[in-house]
C-alpha cells in the first residue's frame, strides 16, 4: 500500500494520459490494446514471467470482479481497476520469477 501511495500521482497521470485515447464518449478507460502498449513501454512484459496471455487473464479477472457501475464500460479498465491490475501484474511477475 505504501508503494501505491508513493507513486499514486504518477499512476493517475499515466492513467489519464492513456485513457484519453479510449474513444469512449464520456468514460475515461483503458482497453486491452492500450494496456499492452503501456506494459510494453514500461518493459514489464518479458515473455517469461509476464506474458500477453497472463495480461489478458489478469485484465479479465479485474474487469469481471469489479462491481459494474452504469458508466463502467465492459472490457475496459477504469482507474481503480487499472490500479488493481498493476498490483496483480506485479504480484504475478514477482512470484513467478522467484
C-alpha positions in Angstrom: 0.0 0.0 0.0 2.9 2.4 0.8 4.2 1.9 -2.8 0.9 2.8 -4.4 0.6 5.9 -2.1 4.1 6.9 -3.1 3.5 6.6 -6.8 -0.2 7.3 -7.0 0.3 10.7 -8.7 2.4 9.1 -11.5 -0.1 6.2 -11.8 -3.0 8.6 -12.0 -1.2 10.8 -14.6 -0.4 7.7 -16.7 -4.0 6.6 -16.5 -5.3 10.0 -17.5 -2.9 10.2 -20.5 -3.7 6.8 -21.9 -7.4 6.8 -21.1 -7.9 10.0 -23.1 -7.3 7.8 -26.2 -10.1 5.3 -25.3 -12.6 6.6 -27.8 -15.4 6.1 -25.3 -17.9 9.0 -25.2 -17.8 10.2 -21.6 -16.0 7.5 -19.7 -12.2 7.6 -19.2 -11.0 4.0 -19.5 -8.2 1.8 -20.9 -8.7 -1.1 -23.3 -6.7 -4.2 -23.7 -4.5 -3.0 -26.6 -3.7 0.3 -24.8 -2.9 -1.7 -21.6 -0.5 -3.9 -23.5 1.2 -0.8 -25.1 1.7 0.6 -21.6 3.2 -2.6 -20.3 5.5 -2.9 -23.4 6.6 0.7 -23.0 7.4 0.0 -19.3 9.3 -3.1 -20.2 7.1 -5.2 -17.9 6.2 -7.9 -20.5 9.2 -10.1 -20.6 7.5 -13.2 -22.3 8.8 -15.4 -19.5 7.2 -14.3 -16.2 4.6 -11.9 -17.5 3.3 -12.8 -20.9 0.5 -11.4 -23.1 -1.7 -14.3 -22.1 -1.2 -13.6 -18.4 -2.0 -9.9 -19.0 -5.3 -10.9 -20.7 -6.3 -13.2 -17.9 -5.5 -10.6 -15.2 -7.3 -7.9 -17.1 -10.4 -10.1 -17.4 -10.2 -11.1 -13.8 -10.1 -7.4 -12.7 -12.8 -6.3 -15.1 -15.3 -9.1 -14.1 -14.6 -9.0 -10.4 -15.4 -5.3 -10.1 -18.9 -4.2 -9.3 -20.5 -2.9 -12.5 -21.5 0.7 -12.4 -23.5 2.4 -15.1 -20.5 4.2 -16.5 -18.1 1.3 -16.2 -17.6 0.0 -19.8 -17.2 -3.7 -20.3 -13.8 -5.0 -21.4 -12.1 -1.7 -20.4 -10.5 -0.7 -17.1 -11.5 2.4 -15.2 -9.0 4.0 -12.8 -9.5 1.7 -9.7 -9.4 -1.4 -11.9 -6.2 -0.1 -13.6 -4.5 0.2 -10.2 -5.8 -3.3 -9.2 -4.4 -4.7 -12.5 -1.0 -3.1 -11.8 -0.9 -4.7 -8.4 -2.0 -8.1 -9.7 0.6 -8.0 -12.6 3.4 -7.0 -10.2 2.4 -9.8 -7.9 2.2 -12.3 -10.7 5.6 -11.3 -12.1 7.4 -11.3 -8.7 6.0 -14.7 -7.6 6.7 -16.4 -10.9 10.3 -15.0 -11.0 11.0 -16.3 -7.5 
